[in-house]
Amino acid sequence: MFSEKFWPHVVKKAHTAAVIVQNCIGPHGFYAGPGERYMHQYWTRDLGLALLLAVGSIEMLFHRNDTQRHKRAVAVSSHLSNLADRQGRDGAIPILFSDFPELLMKKLRQKGKFDTKSRSL
């Protein structure tokens, strides 16, 4: 798998990723990033990355306390529930949702990334 000489680097990077994911927990799941740019946006891609830490073997590298693990589990459940609530009749799931959809649409329109006729990205 990994050469022994790289293992400390892998562990350090995995710990950094775990801290970032922990800082991305929002009221409806995982924010797309810890900074202002993606605050209040929940991207499906990032749920997948968070799941790797929530249930993957990387989690076992660290002796996380139960409170942190529980918070991540609640955020995973909330994120999945919010995606299911927003699932289309055709089975499509959104690539993102937001705490403030009007603000997100305004930002996307300003950048020319939102088609107002089709109401899609």
Secondary structure, DSSP 8 states (H G I E B T S, - for coil): ---GGGHHHHHHHHHHHHHHHHTTEETTEE-S-SSGGGTTEEEHHHHHHHHHHHHSGGGGGS---HHHHHHHHHHHHHHHHHHHHT--TTS---SEEESSHHHHHHHHHHTT--BTTTTB-
